[in-house]
Amino acid sequence: MQGYAYILTHPGTPVIFYDHFYDFGLRDVITGLIEARKRAGIPPIQPIILSCSITHIISTGRFLVVNC
């Protein structure tokens, strides 16, 4: 999940593996990260502030800030 948290909160076009989403029971968590990305309005080229880890994810409107 740390990998998905990273790729879904950083610029670029994220890729989600089919089996992770449908077969490994990660659908709800991945969907939550996708929704956070959408709410923050992160396009493929937007800068992101990464503070430390994925303990807290905060949408500030322009940025998605991930704090310890």
Long-range contacts (C-beta under 8 A, 24 or more apart in sequence): 1-26, 1-29, 1-54, 2-54, 4-29, 4-30, 4-33, 5-33, 5-54, 5-57, 5-66, 6-50, 6-54, 8-33, 8-34, 8-36, 8-37, 9-33, 9-36, 9-37, 9-42, 9-48, 9-50, 9-57, 9-64, 9-66, 10-48, 10-50, 11-42, 11-43, 11-44, 11-45, 11-46, 11-47, 11-48, 12-44, 13-44, 33-57, 36-64, 37-64, 40-64
